[in-house]
Amino acid sequence: MELPRRSRGDELLRPEQLASLRMRLRQVAARHDLVTVIACAFDHRTRMLPFIYADTRMAPAGVRSIGSAMVDAGFPKTRIVLQQWNRRFKPSQMKLDGRVPDIFMVSSMGLHSDMCMEMIRDARRIDAAHRPLIIAGGPHAVYQPYELFSGNPADPTRADVVVTGEEYVLLNLLEVILSVRAEGESMRSAFYRARDGGALDEVPGLVYPRGDRDGIPDELVDTGIQRLLGNLDEMADSVHGYRLLESPSRRATLGSVAVAANRIRRLSPISSIVLTFGCKFACQYCPIPAYNQRQYRTKSSGRMAEEMWRLNKEYGLKYFFGADDNFFNSKERTLDIVQTLARAEFDGTPLRKKIRWHTEVTVHDTLQMKEHLPLIHDSGCRALWLGVEDMTATLVNKGQSVDKTQEAFKSLRDAGICPMPMMMHHDSQPLYSRGTNYGLINQINLLRKAGAVSLQVLMMTPSAGTKLFEQCFTTGQVFSRVGGIEVRPHMYDGNYVVASSHARPWHKQLNMLIGYASFYNPVWLAWNLLRKKTKVSQKAAGMQIVGMLGLIQTIRRTCTWSIRLAFGRIVRLTHPPTSAIPMRSVEGESASHAGFEGPIPITVKKGRVVRLPMAS
């Protein structure tokens, strides 16, 4: 299920290709005067550990990047709506600058795809004569674009086109549409004329429908894998995106103006920022290396420093989270970045005194950077999330071990950087193991003693775009229904046990709650408050409070699921999801983003796997 790779040497865009595209669009933008609304889908049922605070207090980088690209390309009449803040937003009622938008974009992760489809469904209620061009994108579109086209005649919900790539693909699509658009013609009409004329087939990174039978497309055409932006300095200035955010409200409609600049720091105190993309590891449960086509992509250190300074100056933002796959992936590159951040000055003020930044790394690479951790601290870094997964390396081996993990954590604490471990629970791991470090509680205790400030424990769950995805289905691990309740996309966040071969899967569900409770509790809050006062211990006390509040919400949301796992009948799937509509490439061959054969439900009774008839 991994994304295929483009031909060697053809994975990246040519230098300045994105910048040139934006320049060409600026030359025609005034003539077209587009109005655009970009929505970020969010399912509030996912609000629990370990994301309970950041999920609504950090405006996502993806939709902000798209908004920034639109503004930089000459289309300032753009608004970004976050469902995190605007739960009641209805696309059918949206108007911006007194007009129904020309384009409605919706971005979604797989977890939030129910909300994404509901927004698309609502947008399609707009009268066809005024309906905007509906474009879907985001991680869900990258890996499972066919799910954004319904194959159900009773509910023919679908996007007009799905973008399976980044900003360049979207802007390239707009350039093609605008090149054929007649004066006064809707973007939706121009899109279909461009499609029927074959103009879209030269834009890698699209999936679009052809034909129409009772509202259902006859087929989906996949134009292939995108070319990636190699030099991230070519991305539009991220300052633009914050100026486009819709203010939080209970309205179904849009406000007359975007959120005021002086409110952004309060609404989104953490700023997600793109620094690097790519990882040298090739973990079977991770889609990142294949998505990046085994490339490592970065911004220049000077651009990073300037971007943080501008966001601080414009909006007062102090805390930054790097949307990195593995920030320590390249030692040489990392040193260049942190040295620049540590030395940078703007208006006579050192940048390191104005900002604090955090990101994700691995245990192995942290040890490689051990002697440079004080410099990394001086650059403004105060916390690093580490993919520990399993300290014994039984689940996955990324060079970690108990001794290496403890050494890395101690080095981070000594340098004044908070170690934030991310763990994966799995079928073969017991809650506690006597005499070994294999048990979940054993490893949590070791992490706490090593100085862990926070904790993330999620169940191993199939993720689209990974090597393990198909295998999880074909071995009958993935649940379709439990106790008569269908497994929905929001439950694939790792907090719910939705895939397991364990004889008692409810044990796995309770193990995660017990693991969290052993780390986040009043005893350890008091311990952190009473111990020697340091910046790290103060942060640990704060995380205990956030963790305990989050644990209450996690218990509330998953307790009933535990009971269903214990007493309900479990119906399983034996095949991964597939497109309900035939897919093909532009040349008529296999589609790059196609799925597999249709899912076959099975049921488990007393440990036996029994096939059920295929659902229609």
C-alpha angles and dihedrals in degrees: 000000000000115000112260119247126243118240114292110273092020098078097097137056117248115265112279091009093123093044091050092050092053090049092053091050092051088058093059101028098093091055092055100038095197124198114206136184119195117195127195110209116224130177109208090205087078092065103119140088133358096017101037097122106026094048092076101021099059117064104222117255095220100066091037089055091051091048092048090050091052093051093046090050090057103267106114094160091089130125129191117211119195114200085206087071102023105045095164097049112139117196089203089066099041122124127168124190086359092300139103102248120261089218131029115193125187125190123195146170116221090256091061098041094113089061091043092056091045091056091048089048091051093046089055089060088074111103109271092238091062101026115130124234104269114218121181124198145145132094094315090056092048095057106023108021092154089069088068089066114067119220092194114105089203090059110024094179114159145142119248090233136355122220110212094184146049136285095299092059092052094047091045089053091051092049091054093048094047091050090065100031115118123216110282093007118135119247089237093056092045090050093056092047090051090048095049090048092055093244093129094057091079092059109086112210104048136112116192136169128246128195126012129235115174089332093311120111117242090222145349120236118212114200092197141247117337125244109243129231105249101187107051090195086082091068115109118262108280091216089079095062096062091055090062100054118123112234116250111264145146092239125115089214134064125263121246091246137024123254115297115254092237091059097053096082091056096043097043108019091166116064117205109213133183112239109149139355128206142046132222093217121086104207113180093227094052127083095193102095094049093045090054090044088235090299127134110217126188147170120236114264090240092055091050092052093046092048093053091046094050093048089050093047096044100041107010091247112166106166120068130184114200111224089219130150092208115346093192091051092117118032094201093049093046093052091051090053099046093044090054093047091048094051102035118118129185124187088353093303122114110240092222090067093055104044143046120197137190136183146155128283140155130253092240094053093043090061089049087056095042098118091048098052093100089056090048088053091049089054089063102267112144105163137025126194109217125201096226091155094167120001092210091055089231094126097037132353116220095153094280128134136161093266094044092047092050091047092050093048093048091050091051093049091048089053092050095252120131114234110219110188124205114205133191121210117205142178098269096048114095123212090244133007123197116229096001139075095234100099122093094237091046091056094044090053091050091050092050092050089048089057106264110173098193136010136219119191118176132167117249102261130178112260124197113245096034133112092241096051099091093040092056089060100040091052091053097245099126119088122225099180133002121195090345093307118119118231105243128200094256088064092064092082095102093253092093123059100235099148125042143131092201116125089230107031091175087071089063091051092052092043091063092050092048090048092053092045091052089056103034110049141115092263094061091040089057091045092055092046093051100041123091109303113249133146089255095050091048090052089049091054091050092049089051090059093047090045095051092049090047092048091057089055092045092052091048093053101040104034094085090047089056090055092050091050090052100046109013130089112259118219113195138196125233099189131048120248118282140188114278086207123061113260129202140167123251088264092051095255132115114315118243092225099039123131130219137262118316119284117264114208118221132178133219121222119177092338095312122120112224123184118230127204115278113267115239 
